[in-house]
Amino acid sequence: MFFLATVMDHYSRAIVGWSIDSTMTEDPICDALRMAIHRRDMKPGLIIHSDCGVQYRSIKYQDLIHSTGAVSSMSRRSNCWDNAVM
């Protein structure tokens, strides 16, 4: 089984970062976010939204977000509609 992690630019609706891995850890989501950072001209204050899964709450992922000057935003617990776009 494989897992796909994606990062979507909500404005253009383009997938700007992705990673496939056999485990659902913070590694593939960090790889996907790094790809998105590399492909886009990110400005400080950018909001990066995710669900509140353990991978997205990891120190490694949160540190990556904050190192770019971005702000982390998470969906409400048990509310799938917060991430309906993805």
PyMOL Python script that loads the backbone (N, CA, C, O; Angstrom):
from pymol import cmd

cmd.read_pdbstr("""\
ATOM      1  N   MET A   1       0.837  -1.174   0.000  1.00  0.00           N
ATOM      2  CA  MET A   1       0.000   0.000   0.000  1.00  0.00           C
ATOM      3  C   MET A   1       0.884   1.240   0.000  1.00  0.00           C
ATOM      4  O   MET A   1       1.935   1.264   0.641  1.00  0.00           O
ATOM      5  N   PHE A   2       0.456   2.259  -0.716  1.00  0.00           N
ATOM      6  CA  PHE A   2       1.184   3.514  -0.782  1.00  0.00           C
ATOM      7  C   PHE A   2       0.265   4.660  -0.402  1.00  0.00           C
ATOM      8  O   PHE A   2      -0.953   4.576  -0.556  1.00  0.00           O
ATOM      9  N   PHE A   3       0.862   5.723   0.094  1.00  0.00           N
ATOM     10  CA  PHE A   3       0.126   6.905   0.505  1.00  0.00           C
ATOM     11  C   PHE A   3       0.618   8.102  -0.292  1.00  0.00           C
ATOM     12  O   PHE A   3       1.819   8.257  -0.517  1.00  0.00           O
ATOM     13  N   LEU A   4      -0.307   8.940  -0.716  1.00  0.00           N
ATOM     14  CA  LEU A   4       0.004  10.131  -1.491  1.00  0.00           C
ATOM     15  C   LEU A   4      -0.237  11.362  -0.622  1.00  0.00           C
ATOM     16  O   LEU A   4      -1.335  11.556  -0.101  1.00  0.00           O
ATOM     17  N   ALA A   5       0.784  12.184  -0.471  1.00  0.00           N
ATOM     18  CA  ALA A   5       0.661  13.458   0.236  1.00  0.00           C
ATOM     19  C   ALA A   5       0.707  14.562  -0.812  1.00  0.00           C
ATOM     20  O   ALA A   5       1.577  14.550  -1.683  1.00  0.00           O
ATOM     21  N   THR A   6      -0.212  15.507  -0.741  1.00  0.00           N
ATOM     22  CA  THR A   6      -0.265  16.588  -1.726  1.00  0.00           C
ATOM     23  C   THR A   6      -0.352  17.942  -1.028  1.00  0.00           C
ATOM     24  O   THR A   6      -0.809  18.056   0.109  1.00  0.00           O
ATOM     25  N   VAL A   7       0.103  18.961  -1.753  1.00  0.00           N
ATOM     26  CA  VAL A   7      -0.054  20.353  -1.330  1.00  0.00           C
ATOM     27  C   VAL A   7      -0.712  21.074  -2.491  1.00  0.00           C
ATOM     28  O   VAL A   7      -0.196  21.070  -3.609  1.00  0.00           O
ATOM     29  N   MET A   8      -1.859  21.694  -2.223  1.00  0.00           N
ATOM     30  CA  MET A   8      -2.589  22.418  -3.258  1.00  0.00           C
ATOM     31  C   MET A   8      -2.509  23.922  -3.013  1.00  0.00           C
ATOM     32  O   MET A   8      -2.663  24.391  -1.885  1.00  0.00           O
ATOM     33  N   ASP A   9      -2.267  24.667  -4.087  1.00  0.00           N
ATOM     34  CA  ASP A   9      -2.393  26.116  -4.048  1.00  0.00           C
ATOM     35  C   ASP A   9      -3.889  26.381  -4.173  1.00  0.00           C
ATOM     36  O   ASP A   9      -4.481  26.165  -5.230  1.00  0.00           O
ATOM     37  N   HIS A  10      -4.484  26.842  -3.101  1.00  0.00           N
ATOM     38  CA  HIS A  10      -5.942  26.996  -3.083  1.00  0.00           C
ATOM     39  C   HIS A  10      -6.416  28.047  -4.088  1.00  0.00           C
ATOM     40  O   HIS A  10      -7.528  27.942  -4.607  1.00  0.00           O
ATOM     41  N   TYR A  11      -5.601  29.044  -4.367  1.00  0.00           N
ATOM     42  CA  TYR A  11      -5.989  30.089  -5.314  1.00  0.00           C
ATOM     43  C   TYR A  11      -6.093  29.540  -6.735  1.00  0.00           C
ATOM     44  O   TYR A  11      -7.103  29.737  -7.411  1.00  0.00           O
ATOM     45  N   SER A  12      -5.043  28.849  -7.184  1.00  0.00           N
ATOM     46  CA  SER A  12      -5.035  28.334  -8.559  1.00  0.00           C
ATOM     47  C   SER A  12      -5.609  26.918  -8.659  1.00  0.00           C
ATOM     48  O   SER A  12      -5.883  26.431  -9.756  1.00  0.00           O
ATOM     49  N   ARG A  13      -5.787  26.266  -7.515  1.00  0.00           N
ATOM     50  CA  ARG A  13      -6.239  24.878  -7.424  1.00  0.00           C
ATOM     51  C   ARG A  13      -5.258  23.894  -8.063  1.00  0.00           C
ATOM     52  O   ARG A  13      -5.630  22.776  -8.419  1.00  0.00           O
ATOM     53  N   ALA A  14      -4.012  24.318  -8.202  1.00  0.00           N
ATOM     54  CA  ALA A  14      -2.971  23.453  -8.762  1.00  0.00           C
ATOM     55  C   ALA A  14      -2.296  22.686  -7.634  1.00  0.00           C
ATOM     56  O   ALA A  14      -2.067  23.230  -6.553  1.00  0.00           O
ATOM     57  N   ILE A  15      -1.981  21.419  -7.890  1.00  0.00           N
ATOM     58  CA  ILE A  15      -1.179  20.640  -6.954  1.00  0.00           C
ATOM     59  C   ILE A  15       0.269  21.063  -7.176  1.00  0.00           C
ATOM     60  O   ILE A  15       0.826  20.837  -8.250  1.00  0.00           O
ATOM     61  N   VAL A  16       0.874  21.674  -6.167  1.00  0.00           N
ATOM     62  CA  VAL A  16       2.221  22.227  -6.313  1.00  0.00           C
ATOM     63  C   VAL A  16       3.283  21.410  -5.588  1.00  0.00           C
ATOM     64  O   VAL A  16       4.477  21.676  -5.731  1.00  0.00           O
ATOM     65  N   GLY A  17       2.859  20.425  -4.816  1.00  0.00           N
ATOM     66  CA  GLY A  17       3.794  19.547  -4.138  1.00  0.00           C
ATOM     67  C   GLY A  17       3.157  18.193  -3.911  1.00  0.00           C
ATOM     68  O   GLY A  17       1.964  18.104  -3.621  1.00  0.00           O
ATOM     69  N   TRP A  18       3.949  17.132  -4.040  1.00  0.00           N
ATOM     70  CA  TRP A  18       3.415  15.793  -3.810  1.00  0.00           C
ATOM     71  C   TRP A  18       4.543  14.848  -3.432  1.00  0.00           C
ATOM     72  O   TRP A  18       5.714  15.093  -3.720  1.00  0.00           O
ATOM     73  N   SER A  19       4.157  13.770  -2.786  1.00  0.00           N
ATOM     74  CA  SER A  19       5.111  12.732  -2.407  1.00  0.00           C
ATOM     75  C   SER A  19       4.341  11.440  -2.189  1.00  0.00           C
ATOM     76  O   SER A  19       3.226  11.449  -1.667  1.00  0.00           O
ATOM     77  N   ILE A  20       4.945  10.334  -2.592  1.00  0.00           N
ATOM     78  CA  ILE A  20       4.354   9.013  -2.394  1.00  0.00           C
ATOM     79  C   ILE A  20       5.296   8.208  -1.507  1.00  0.00           C
ATOM     80  O   ILE A  20       6.509   8.203  -1.712  1.00  0.00           O
ATOM     81  N   ASP A  21       4.721   7.531  -0.521  1.00  0.00           N
ATOM     82  CA  ASP A  21       5.532   6.751   0.405  1.00  0.00           C
ATOM     83  C   ASP A  21       4.735   5.541   0.863  1.00  0.00           C
ATOM     84  O   ASP A  21       3.507   5.520   0.775  1.00  0.00           O
ATOM     85  N   SER A  22       5.441   4.547   1.347  1.00  0.00           N
ATOM     86  CA  SER A  22       4.776   3.340   1.850  1.00  0.00           C
ATOM     87  C   SER A  22       4.323   3.502   3.299  1.00  0.00           C
ATOM     88  O   SER A  22       3.625   2.639   3.831  1.00  0.00           O
ATOM     89  N   THR A  23       4.718   4.604   3.940  1.00  0.00           N
ATOM     90  CA  THR A  23       4.274   4.864   5.307  1.00  0.00           C
ATOM     91  C   THR A  23       3.591   6.224   5.373  1.00  0.00           C
ATOM     92  O   THR A  23       3.898   7.131   4.599  1.00  0.00           O
ATOM     93  N   MET A  24       2.664   6.344   6.305  1.00  0.00           N
ATOM     94  CA  MET A  24       1.950   7.604   6.468  1.00  0.00           C
ATOM     95  C   MET A  24       2.532   8.337   7.682  1.00  0.00           C
ATOM     96  O   MET A  24       1.902   8.435   8.735  1.00  0.00           O
ATOM     97  N   THR A  25       3.759   8.847   7.500  1.00  0.00           N
ATOM     98  CA  THR A  25       4.463   9.564   8.563  1.00  0.00           C
ATOM     99  C   THR A  25       4.615  11.021   8.149  1.00  0.00           C
ATOM    100  O   THR A  25       4.040  11.454   7.151  1.00  0.00           O
ATOM    101  N   GLU A  26       5.392  11.774   8.924  1.00  0.00           N
ATOM    102  CA  GLU A  26       5.613  13.173   8.551  1.00  0.00           C
ATOM    103  C   GLU A  26       6.575  13.313   7.376  1.00  0.00           C
ATOM    104  O   GLU A  26       6.620  14.376   6.757  1.00  0.00           O
ATOM    105  N   ASP A  27       7.344  12.278   7.047  1.00  0.00           N
ATOM    106  CA  ASP A  27       8.321  12.381   5.952  1.00  0.00           C
ATOM    107  C   ASP A  27       7.680  12.720   4.603  1.00  0.00           C
ATOM    108  O   ASP A  27       8.122  13.674   3.964  1.00  0.00           O
ATOM    109  N   PRO A  28       6.661  11.990   4.138  1.00  0.00           N
ATOM    110  CA  PRO A  28       6.091  12.358   2.832  1.00  0.00           C
ATOM    111  C   PRO A  28       5.405  13.718   2.834  1.00  0.00           C
ATOM    112  O   PRO A  28       5.441  14.420   1.824  1.00  0.00           O
ATOM    113  N   ILE A  29       4.781  14.106   3.947  1.00  0.00           N
ATOM    114  CA  ILE A  29       4.131  15.426   3.926  1.00  0.00           C
ATOM    115  C   ILE A  29       5.171  16.544   3.956  1.00  0.00           C
ATOM    116  O   ILE A  29       4.958  17.602   3.365  1.00  0.00           O
ATOM    117  N   CYS A  30       6.294  16.317   4.641  1.00  0.00           N
ATOM    118  CA  CYS A  30       7.381  17.302   4.620  1.00  0.00           C
ATOM    119  C   CYS A  30       7.991  17.386   3.224  1.00  0.00           C
ATOM    120  O   CYS A  30       8.302  18.480   2.753  1.00  0.00           O
ATOM    121  N   ASP A  31       8.165  16.244   2.556  1.00  0.00           N
ATOM    122  CA  ASP A  31       8.692  16.238   1.190  1.00  0.00           C
ATOM    123  C   ASP A  31       7.756  16.991   0.246  1.00  0.00           C
ATOM    124  O   ASP A  31       8.215  17.770  -0.590  1.00  0.00           O
ATOM    125  N   ALA A  32       6.446  16.763   0.375  1.00  0.00           N
ATOM    126  CA  ALA A  32       5.466  17.455  -0.466  1.00  0.00           C
ATOM    127  C   ALA A  32       5.499  18.960  -0.215  1.00  0.00           C
ATOM    128  O   ALA A  32       5.427  19.752  -1.155  1.00  0.00           O
ATOM    129  N   LEU A  33       5.607  19.351   1.051  1.00  0.00           N
ATOM    130  CA  LEU A  33       5.660  20.777   1.365  1.00  0.00           C
ATOM    131  C   LEU A  33       6.959  21.404   0.854  1.00  0.00           C
ATOM    132  O   LEU A  33       6.941  22.528   0.351  1.00  0.00           O
ATOM    133  N   ARG A  34       8.078  20.701   0.974  1.00  0.00           N
ATOM    134  CA  ARG A  34       9.350  21.218   0.442  1.00  0.00           C
ATOM    135  C   ARG A  34       9.261  21.440  -1.071  1.00  0.00           C
ATOM    136  O   ARG A  34       9.764  22.438  -1.587  1.00  0.00           O
ATOM    137  N   MET A  35       8.622  20.508  -1.774  1.00  0.00           N
ATOM    138  CA  MET A  35       8.446  20.660  -3.219  1.00  0.00           C
ATOM    139  C   MET A  35       7.604  21.903  -3.510  1.00  0.00           C
ATOM    140  O   MET A  35       7.931  22.676  -4.411  1.00  0.00           O
ATOM    141  N   ALA A  36       6.533  22.096  -2.759  1.00  0.00           N
ATOM    142  CA  ALA A  36       5.670  23.264  -2.960  1.00  0.00           C
ATOM    143  C   ALA A  36       6.444  24.555  -2.696  1.00  0.00           C
ATOM    144  O   ALA A  36       6.308  25.529  -3.437  1.00  0.00           O
ATOM    145  N   ILE A  37       7.250  24.558  -1.643  1.00  0.00           N
ATOM    146  CA  ILE A  37       8.062  25.736  -1.313  1.00  0.00           C
ATOM    147  C   ILE A  37       9.027  26.042  -2.455  1.00  0.00           C
ATOM    148  O   ILE A  37       9.198  27.200  -2.837  1.00  0.00           O
ATOM    149  N   HIS A  38       9.654  25.006  -2.996  1.00  0.00           N
ATOM    150  CA  HIS A  38      10.610  25.168  -4.085  1.00  0.00           C
ATOM    151  C   HIS A  38       9.934  25.669  -5.370  1.00  0.00           C
ATOM    152  O   HIS A  38      10.526  26.442  -6.123  1.00  0.00           O
ATOM    153  N   ARG A  39       8.705  25.231  -5.617  1.00  0.00           N
ATOM    154  CA  ARG A  39       8.017  25.557  -6.866  1.00  0.00           C
ATOM    155  C   ARG A  39       7.279  26.893  -6.840  1.00  0.00           C
ATOM    156  O   ARG A  39       6.922  27.426  -7.890  1.00  0.00           O
ATOM    157  N   ARG A  40       7.049  27.438  -5.637  1.00  0.00           N
ATOM    158  CA  ARG A  40       6.296  28.683  -5.504  1.00  0.00           C
ATOM    159  C   ARG A  40       7.132  29.743  -4.800  1.00  0.00           C
ATOM    160  O   ARG A  40       8.006  29.422  -3.995  1.00  0.00           O
ATOM    161  N   ASP A  41       6.864  30.984  -5.102  1.00  0.00           N
ATOM    162  CA  ASP A  41       7.505  32.105  -4.422  1.00  0.00           C
ATOM    163  C   ASP A  41       6.665  32.426  -3.183  1.00  0.00           C
ATOM    164  O   ASP A  41       5.740  33.236  -3.236  1.00  0.00           O
ATOM    165  N   MET A  42       7.005  31.778  -2.078  1.00  0.00           N
ATOM    166  CA  MET A  42       6.215  31.934  -0.861  1.00  0.00           C
ATOM    167  C   MET A  42       6.610  33.206  -0.124  1.00  0.00           C
ATOM    168  O   MET A  42       7.792  33.513   0.030  1.00  0.00           O
ATOM    169  N   LYS A  43       5.610  33.930   0.322  1.00  0.00           N
ATOM    170  CA  LYS A  43       5.821  35.135   1.100  1.00  0.00           C
ATOM    171  C   LYS A  43       5.514  34.845   2.569  1.00  0.00           C
ATOM    172  O   LYS A  43       4.676  33.992   2.865  1.00  0.00           O
ATOM    173  N   PRO A  44       6.182  35.544   3.496  1.00  0.00           N
ATOM    174  CA  PRO A  44       5.859  35.374   4.916  1.00  0.00           C
ATOM    175  C   PRO A  44       4.378  35.663   5.170  1.00  0.00           C
ATOM    176  O   PRO A  44       3.790  36.563   4.570  1.00  0.00           O
ATOM    177  N   GLY A  45       3.800  34.887   6.063  1.00  0.00           N
ATOM    178  CA  GLY A  45       2.384  35.049   6.389  1.00  0.00           C
ATOM    179  C   GLY A  45       1.458  34.127   5.611  1.00  0.00           C
ATOM    180  O   GLY A  45       0.256  34.082   5.874  1.00  0.00           O
ATOM    181  N   LEU A  46       2.020  33.384   4.643  1.00  0.00           N
ATOM    182  CA  LEU A  46       1.200  32.436   3.889  1.00  0.00           C
ATOM    183  C   LEU A  46       0.554  31.450   4.857  1.00  0.00           C
ATOM    184  O   LEU A  46       1.209  30.981   5.787  1.00  0.00           O
ATOM    185  N   ILE A  47      -0.702  31.134   4.653  1.00  0.00           N
ATOM    186  CA  ILE A  47      -1.411  30.188   5.508  1.00  0.00           C
ATOM    187  C   ILE A  47      -1.347  28.806   4.874  1.00  0.00           C
ATOM    188  O   ILE A  47      -1.738  28.617   3.723  1.00  0.00           O
ATOM    189  N   ILE A  48      -0.847  27.844   5.642  1.00  0.00           N
ATOM    190  CA  ILE A  48      -0.783  26.455   5.191  1.00  0.00           C
ATOM    191  C   ILE A  48      -1.794  25.679   6.013  1.00  0.00           C
ATOM    192  O   ILE A  48      -1.623  25.496   7.218  1.00  0.00           O
ATOM    193  N   HIS A  49      -2.856  25.221   5.347  1.00  0.00           N
ATOM    194  CA  HIS A  49      -3.963  24.557   6.037  1.00  0.00           C
ATOM    195  C   HIS A  49      -3.861  23.040   5.881  1.00  0.00           C
ATOM    196  O   HIS A  49      -3.488  22.535   4.822  1.00  0.00           O
ATOM    197  N   SER A  50      -4.196  22.330   6.945  1.00  0.00           N
ATOM    198  CA  SER A  50      -4.208  20.864   6.905  1.00  0.00           C
ATOM    199  C   SER A  50      -5.266  20.352   7.873  1.00  0.00           C
ATOM    200  O   SER A  50      -5.896  21.120   8.600  1.00  0.00           O
ATOM    201  N   ASP A  51      -5.443  19.040   7.862  1.00  0.00           N
ATOM    202  CA  ASP A  51      -6.279  18.464   8.906  1.00  0.00           C
ATOM    203  C   ASP A  51      -5.424  18.358  10.167  1.00  0.00           C
ATOM    204  O   ASP A  51      -4.258  18.753  10.161  1.00  0.00           O
ATOM    205  N   CYS A  52      -5.991  17.834  11.234  1.00  0.00           N
ATOM    206  CA  CYS A  52      -5.246  17.815  12.502  1.00  0.00           C
ATOM    207  C   CYS A  52      -4.698  16.425  12.817  1.00  0.00           C
ATOM    208  O   CYS A  52      -4.610  16.031  13.980  1.00  0.00           O
ATOM    209  N   GLY A  53      -4.329  15.688  11.767  1.00  0.00           N
ATOM    210  CA  GLY A  53      -3.700  14.386  11.943  1.00  0.00           C
ATOM    211  C   GLY A  53      -2.347  14.512  12.616  1.00  0.00           C
ATOM    212  O   GLY A  53      -1.719  15.570  12.587  1.00  0.00           O
ATOM    213  N   VAL A  54      -1.912  13.433  13.214  1.00  0.00           N
ATOM    214  CA  VAL A  54      -0.662  13.455  13.983  1.00  0.00           C
ATOM    215  C   VAL A  54       0.535  13.858  13.135  1.00  0.00           C
ATOM    216  O   VAL A  54       1.462  14.485  13.648  1.00  0.00           O
ATOM    217  N   GLN A  55       0.539  13.513  11.848  1.00  0.00           N
ATOM    218  CA  GLN A  55       1.658  13.875  10.979  1.00  0.00           C
ATOM    219  C   GLN A  55       1.757  15.401  10.835  1.00  0.00           C
ATOM    220  O   GLN A  55       2.852  15.965  10.830  1.00  0.00           O
ATOM    221  N   TYR A  56       0.602  16.051  10.717  1.00  0.00           N
ATOM    222  CA  TYR A  56       0.567  17.492  10.509  1.00  0.00           C
ATOM    223  C   TYR A  56       0.838  18.263  11.796  1.00  0.00           C
ATOM    224  O   TYR A  56       1.158  19.450  11.749  1.00  0.00           O
ATOM    225  N   ARG A  57       0.714  17.599  12.944  1.00  0.00           N
ATOM    226  CA  ARG A  57       1.022  18.223  14.231  1.00  0.00           C
ATOM    227  C   ARG A  57       2.444  17.939  14.679  1.00  0.00           C
ATOM    228  O   ARG A  57       2.872  18.422  15.728  1.00  0.00           O
ATOM    229  N   SER A  58       3.185  17.158  13.893  1.00  0.00           N
ATOM    230  CA  SER A  58       4.545  16.783  14.296  1.00  0.00           C
ATOM    231  C   SER A  58       5.448  18.015  14.353  1.00  0.00           C
ATOM    232  O   SER A  58       5.244  18.986  13.625  1.00  0.00           O
ATOM    233  N   ILE A  59       6.426  17.957  15.211  1.00  0.00           N
ATOM    234  CA  ILE A  59       7.386  19.056  15.367  1.00  0.00           C
ATOM    235  C   ILE A  59       8.128  19.296  14.059  1.00  0.00           C
ATOM    236  O   ILE A  59       8.352  20.442  13.671  1.00  0.00           O
ATOM    237  N   LYS A  60       8.507  18.223  13.380  1.00  0.00           N
ATOM    238  CA  LYS A  60       9.249  18.335  12.120  1.00  0.00           C
ATOM    239  C   LYS A  60       8.459  19.135  11.081  1.00  0.00           C
ATOM    240  O   LYS A  60       9.010  20.028  10.438  1.00  0.00           O
ATOM    241  N   TYR A  61       7.183  18.822  10.914  1.00  0.00           N
ATOM    242  CA  TYR A  61       6.336  19.506   9.929  1.00  0.00           C
ATOM    243  C   TYR A  61       6.072  20.947  10.350  1.00  0.00           C
ATOM    244  O   TYR A  61       6.164  21.862   9.532  1.00  0.00           O
ATOM    245  N   GLN A  62       5.747  21.150  11.609  1.00  0.00           N
ATOM    246  CA  GLN A  62       5.468  22.504  12.098  1.00  0.00           C
ATOM    247  C   GLN A  62       6.711  23.390  12.002  1.00  0.00           C
ATOM    248  O   GLN A  62       6.603  24.567  11.658  1.00  0.00           O
ATOM    249  N   ASP A  63       7.889  22.837  12.304  1.00  0.00           N
ATOM    250  CA  ASP A  63       9.133  23.603  12.175  1.00  0.00           C
ATOM    251  C   ASP A  63       9.389  24.000  10.726  1.00  0.00           C
ATOM    252  O   ASP A  63       9.861  25.105  10.457  1.00  0.00           O
ATOM    253  N   LEU A  64       9.078  23.098   9.788  1.00  0.00           N
ATOM    254  CA  LEU A  64       9.248  23.401   8.367  1.00  0.00           C
ATOM    255  C   LEU A  64       8.339  24.562   7.965  1.00  0.00           C
ATOM    256  O   LEU A  64       8.773  25.468   7.253  1.00  0.00           O
ATOM    257  N   ILE A  65       7.111  24.543   8.404  1.00  0.00           N
ATOM    258  CA  ILE A  65       6.174  25.631   8.098  1.00  0.00           C
ATOM    259  C   ILE A  65       6.706  26.951   8.648  1.00  0.00           C
ATOM    260  O   ILE A  65       6.777  27.948   7.928  1.00  0.00           O
ATOM    261  N   HIS A  66       7.077  26.953   9.917  1.00  0.00           N
ATOM    262  CA  HIS A  66       7.506  28.196  10.557  1.00  0.00           C
ATOM    263  C   HIS A  66       8.834  28.703  10.006  1.00  0.00           C
ATOM    264  O   HIS A  66       9.088  29.907  10.027  1.00  0.00           O
ATOM    265  N   SER A  67       9.689  27.803   9.511  1.00  0.00           N
ATOM    266  CA  SER A  67      10.981  28.223   8.953  1.00  0.00           C
ATOM    267  C   SER A  67      10.811  29.038   7.672  1.00  0.00           C
ATOM    268  O   SER A  67      11.713  29.782   7.288  1.00  0.00           O
ATOM    269  N   THR A  68       9.673  28.904   7.015  1.00  0.00           N
ATOM    270  CA  THR A  68       9.399  29.662   5.786  1.00  0.00           C
ATOM    271  C   THR A  68       8.681  30.972   6.069  1.00  0.00           C
ATOM    272  O   THR A  68       8.470  31.779   5.163  1.00  0.00           O
ATOM    273  N   GLY A  69       8.305  31.185   7.330  1.00  0.00           N
ATOM    274  CA  GLY A  69       7.539  32.382   7.680  1.00  0.00           C
ATOM    275  C   GLY A  69       6.055  32.200   7.484  1.00  0.00           C
ATOM    276  O   GLY A  69       5.282  33.150   7.612  1.00  0.00           O
ATOM    277  N   ALA A  70       5.652  30.974   7.171  1.00  0.00           N
ATOM    278  CA  ALA A  70       4.233  30.683   6.968  1.00  0.00           C
ATOM    279  C   ALA A  70       3.543  30.456   8.314  1.00  0.00           C
ATOM    280  O   ALA A  70       4.191  30.352   9.356  1.00  0.00           O
ATOM    281  N   VAL A  71       2.223  30.384   8.261  1.00  0.00           N
ATOM    282  CA  VAL A  71       1.400  30.181   9.450  1.00  0.00           C
ATOM    283  C   VAL A  71       0.621  28.886   9.268  1.00  0.00           C
ATOM    284  O   VAL A  71       0.057  28.631   8.203  1.00  0.00           O
ATOM    285  N   SER A  72       0.597  28.079  10.310  1.00  0.00           N
ATOM    286  CA  SER A  72      -0.129  26.819  10.267  1.00  0.00           C
ATOM    287  C   SER A  72      -1.597  27.037  10.622  1.00  0.00           C
ATOM    288  O   SER A  72      -1.918  27.769  11.558  1.00  0.00           O
ATOM    289  N   SER A  73      -2.478  26.397   9.871  1.00  0.00           N
ATOM    290  CA  SER A  73      -3.916  26.426  10.139  1.00  0.00           C
ATOM    291  C   SER A  73      -4.410  24.986  10.084  1.00  0.00           C
ATOM    292  O   SER A  73      -4.051  24.238   9.175  1.00  0.00           O
ATOM    293  N   MET A  74      -5.221  24.603  11.043  1.00  0.00           N
ATOM    294  CA  MET A  74      -5.740  23.227  11.070  1.00  0.00           C
ATOM    295  C   MET A  74      -7.254  23.223  11.126  1.00  0.00           C
ATOM    296  O   MET A  74      -7.888  24.122  11.679  1.00  0.00           O
ATOM    297  N   SER A  75      -7.809  22.175  10.530  1.00  0.00           N
ATOM    298  CA  SER A  75      -9.257  22.018  10.538  1.00  0.00           C
ATOM    299  C   SER A  75      -9.751  21.693  11.946  1.00  0.00           C
ATOM    300  O   SER A  75      -8.985  21.309  12.830  1.00  0.00           O
ATOM    301  N   ARG A  76     -11.030  21.858  12.114  1.00  0.00           N
ATOM    302  CA  ARG A  76     -11.637  21.490  13.391  1.00  0.00           C
ATOM    303  C   ARG A  76     -11.675  19.980  13.501  1.00  0.00           C
ATOM    304  O   ARG A  76     -11.764  19.274  12.496  1.00  0.00           O
ATOM    305  N   ARG A  77     -11.610  19.502  14.698  1.00  0.00           N
ATOM    306  CA  ARG A  77     -11.614  18.074  14.941  1.00  0.00           C
ATOM    307  C   ARG A  77     -12.925  17.447  14.451  1.00  0.00           C
ATOM    308  O   ARG A  77     -14.011  17.961  14.719  1.00  0.00           O
ATOM    309  N   SER A  78     -12.803  16.336  13.732  1.00  0.00           N
ATOM    310  CA  SER A  78     -13.945  15.564  13.239  1.00  0.00           C
ATOM    311  C   SER A  78     -14.851  16.355  12.296  1.00  0.00           C
ATOM    312  O   SER A  78     -16.059  16.122  12.259  1.00  0.00           O
ATOM    313  N   ASN A  79     -14.281  17.283  11.538  1.00  0.00           N
ATOM    314  CA  ASN A  79     -15.074  18.042  10.585  1.00  0.00           C
ATOM    315  C   ASN A  79     -14.443  17.947   9.201  1.00  0.00           C
ATOM    316  O   ASN A  79     -13.567  18.738   8.851  1.00  0.00           O
ATOM    317  N   CYS A  80     -14.894  16.978   8.422  1.00  0.00           N
ATOM    318  CA  CYS A  80     -14.304  16.721   7.106  1.00  0.00           C
ATOM    319  C   CYS A  80     -14.539  17.876   6.129  1.00  0.00           C
ATOM    320  O   CYS A  80     -13.802  18.004   5.152  1.00  0.00           O
ATOM    321  N   TRP A  81     -15.535  18.709   6.368  1.00  0.00           N
ATOM    322  CA  TRP A  81     -15.841  19.795   5.437  1.00  0.00           C
ATOM    323  C   TRP A  81     -14.769  20.872   5.433  1.00  0.00           C
ATOM    324  O   TRP A  81     -14.672  21.631   4.469  1.00  0.00           O
ATOM    325  N   ASP A  82     -13.959  20.959   6.485  1.00  0.00           N
ATOM    326  CA  ASP A  82     -12.882  21.939   6.518  1.00  0.00           C
ATOM    327  C   ASP A  82     -11.844  21.682   5.438  1.00  0.00           C
ATOM    328  O   ASP A  82     -11.151  22.610   5.020  1.00  0.00           O
ATOM    329  N   ASN A  83     -11.723  20.455   4.984  1.00  0.00           N
ATOM    330  CA  ASN A  83     -10.742  20.082   3.958  1.00  0.00           C
ATOM    331  C   ASN A  83     -11.416  19.582   2.693  1.00  0.00           C
ATOM    332  O   ASN A  83     -10.828  18.795   1.951  1.00  0.00           O
ATOM    333  N   ALA A  84     -12.616  20.018   2.440  1.00  0.00           N
ATOM    334  CA  ALA A  84     -13.390  19.505   1.309  1.00  0.00           C
ATOM    335  C   ALA A  84     -12.714  19.744  -0.039  1.00  0.00           C
ATOM    336  O   ALA A  84     -12.910  18.957  -0.965  1.00  0.00           O
ATOM    337  N   VAL A  85     -11.931  20.799  -0.171  1.00  0.00           N
ATOM    338  CA  VAL A  85     -11.274  21.109  -1.442  1.00  0.00           C
ATOM    339  C   VAL A  85     -10.344  19.990  -1.873  1.00  0.00           C
ATOM    340  O   VAL A  85     -10.300  19.635  -3.051  1.00  0.00           O
ATOM    341  N   MET A  86      -9.610  19.439  -0.939  1.00  0.00           N
ATOM    342  CA  MET A  86      -8.671  18.370  -1.264  1.00  0.00           C
ATOM    343  C   MET A  86      -9.395  17.063  -1.487  1.00  0.00           C
ATOM    344  O   MET A  86      -8.761  16.047  -1.772  1.00  0.00           O
TER     345      MET A  86
END
""", "prot")
cmd.dss("prot")
cmd.show_as("cartoon", "prot")
cmd.util.cbc("prot")
cmd.orient("prot")
